[in-house]
Amino acid sequence: MPDTVIMFVNGQAMSGGELNDALASARFLGPVRTAPQYRFFSFQDVFPGLAPVSQGGWSVPGEIYEISYTDLREKLLPREPAELELSVIRLEDGRGSLSMVCREIPSDRENVCEITAAGGWRDHIASLSTGRS
């Protein structure tokens, strides 16, 4: 469809997440990882943020969807946190995709921690209940 784009999600919009309903009309294309060019942060353990870096990056796991511009504009973007903005990222296989990224790399912010070494958002959240974080 010409009015659709590819969207990478790595947090609450993934399958089973509280924002996934915004992707109900989107076509799930499968799990995927970013190119190893990103750092990954947890904002108060409520949502994650992807930050592009020139070195020291990691391949962040997530999912990609084919979504209409209308659903992106009216259903998903209005529910995204103010700390994030829409951008274009590089996937592990070299393709580009839209994704939400940090407006700036968090530094010394209260209740923001880097989770780059974790296995992604789901592993980070699971580690909170087991006390491994």
N, C-alpha and C positions, 0 to 999 in steps of 0.2 A: 504494500500500500504506500502511495507516495506521501501521505500525510503522517507517517510514523517515523520514529527515531529509535535508536538503541540506547537503553539506559542501564547503567551498572549501579546496583545497590549493594550495600555492605553492612547494613544495620537493621533497623526496625522495619524497613520495607521488604526485607527478604521473606521468603516463604515462612509462615508461622508467626511473623512479627506483627506488631500492632498497627503498622502503616501499610501492610501488604494489601489491605482491602482497596487502597488507592490504585493498585495494579490489577484489579479484578478483571478488567476488560483488556488488559495487555496480554501479549503472548509470551509465555515463559520460554526462554531460549536455552536455559541451563546454567549450571554452576560454571564459574570462570574465575580467573585470578588476574589482577593487574600486572603490568610489567613491574619489575623490581625497582621502581622509581618513587616510592611513596613511604611516608611514615604514617602511623596510625594512632589515633588518640581516642580516649574515652572521656566524654564530657559528663561528669557526675554519674557515670555508669548508667546514663539514660540514653545516649546516642553516641555513635562514633563519628570521627572526622578523619578524612583522608587528606594528607598534605603532600604535594609534590616536592621532591628534593633532588638536588643534582648529584648527591652521593649519600651512601648510607641508607638506601631505600630497601624496601621489602616488597614482595609480591603478596598483595592483600587478597584474601578470598572473598567472593561475593557471588552474585547472580546477575544475569542480564535478561532484559525484557525488551520486546518490541512494543512501544507504547505510542499512542496517538498524541499529536501536539495538544489536542484539546484536553485529554486526560492528564498529560504532564502539567499543563497550565492550570487546570481547574481542580484536579484531585490530589496530585502529589506535591507540587511545589508549595502550595499554601500551607502545607503541614510540616514543611522542613524548618528546622531551627534557624534562627537569625545568624548563628555563628557559621553557617554553611552557605555556599553559593554554587550555582550551576556552572559547570566547566566541562571541558573535554579532557579525557584521560586516555592513556594507552593501556591496552590489555596485553596480557602475557604473549598472545600470538601476534602482536603488532598492530591489530585493529584499533581504531579509535572508538570511543563511546562517550556519551554524556554521563556525568556523575556529579553528585554533590561533593564539594571539597571544602576544606577549611578556608575561611576568608583570609586567615593569616596563620602561620605556624604558632600554636599556643606556646607561651613561655611564662613560667612562673605564675600561672593562673591557678587560682584556688579551684579544687575539685576537677582538674583536668590532668590525666596521666597518660603517658605514652604506653601503648599496648602493641607496639610494632612486633615484639617478640612472641606475642600470643598467637594462637592459631586462628585469629579472626574474631569478629564480634561475638559469635555464638560461644566460642571457647572461653572468651573473656567473661561473659555473663555466667557461664557454667562454673568457672573458677571461683566466682564470688560466693556461690552457695556451698562450695566445698572448702573454702578458705585458702585456696592456693594462690590467690592474686597478690 
